[in-house]
Amino acid sequence: MTDVSQLSLSMTNTTHTNNITTATTNTTNTTTTTTTTTTTTTTTTTTTTPTPKTTSQCCLITFRMFLWIIRNTLFTLSTLHLQ
């Protein structure tokens, strides 16, 4: 059985934008500007697996689930009986 509270997922998205501007001048003194845009995206994903459970922890979790099912069953039966 896996304890969901110990699962974690970390995701990082980083976007870098570099703008490069170059200017050239010809003999008639006219300036032309060219802009180049470069975009780089980096994605990092980290996943942590849960630690293994001991036998006593598994038994305790199973017993608590069993009690939860019994409690909900009794509640449902009592609700149906009242109707």
C-alpha positions in Angstrom: 0.0 0.0 0.0 1.4 3.4 -0.8 1.1 6.4 1.5 0.1 9.3 -0.8 1.2 11.9 1.7 4.9 11.0 1.1 4.8 11.4 -2.7 6.1 14.7 -4.0 6.6 16.1 -7.5 8.7 19.1 -8.2 8.6 20.8 -11.6 10.5 23.9 -12.6 10.1 25.8 -15.9 12.6 28.4 -16.7 12.5 30.6 -19.8 15.4 32.8 -20.9 15.1 35.4 -23.7 18.2 36.9 -25.4 17.7 39.9 -27.6 20.6 40.6 -30.0 20.6 43.9 -31.8 23.1 44.7 -34.7 23.4 47.9 -36.6 25.1 48.4 -40.0 25.9 51.7 -41.7 26.4 52.1 -45.4 28.0 55.0 -47.3 24.9 57.1 -47.5 24.7 57.4 -43.7 21.5 55.2 -43.5 21.3 53.0 -40.4 19.6 49.6 -40.6 18.7 47.8 -37.4 18.2 44.0 -37.2 16.8 42.4 -34.1 17.2 38.6 -33.4 15.3 37.0 -30.6 16.5 33.6 -29.1 14.3 31.8 -26.6 15.6 28.9 -24.5 13.3 26.8 -22.2 14.6 24.5 -19.5 12.4 21.9 -17.7 13.5 20.1 -14.5 11.4 17.3 -13.0 12.1 15.7 -9.6 10.1 12.7 -8.3 10.5 11.3 -4.7 9.4 7.8 -4.0 7.8 6.9 -0.6 9.9 5.1 2.0 9.0 1.4 2.5 6.6 0.6 5.3 7.3 -1.8 8.1 4.9 -4.7 8.8 3.4 -3.0 11.8 2.7 0.1 9.8 1.0 -1.9 7.1 -1.1 -3.7 9.7 -2.1 -0.5 11.3 -3.1 1.1 8.0 -5.1 -2.0 7.0 -6.8 -2.1 10.4 -7.7 1.6 10.2 -9.1 1.1 6.7 -11.1 -1.9 7.9 -12.6 0.3 10.8 -13.4 3.1 8.3 -15.3 0.6 6.0 -17.2 -0.8 9.0 -18.1 2.7 10.2 -19.3 3.8 6.8 -21.3 0.7 6.3 -23.0 1.1 9.7 -23.7 4.7 9.0 -25.2 3.8 5.6 -27.4 1.1 7.1 -28.6 3.4 9.8 -29.5 6.1 7.3 -31.4 3.6 5.1 -33.2 2.2 8.2 -34.4 5.8 9.1 -35.9 6.3 5.7 
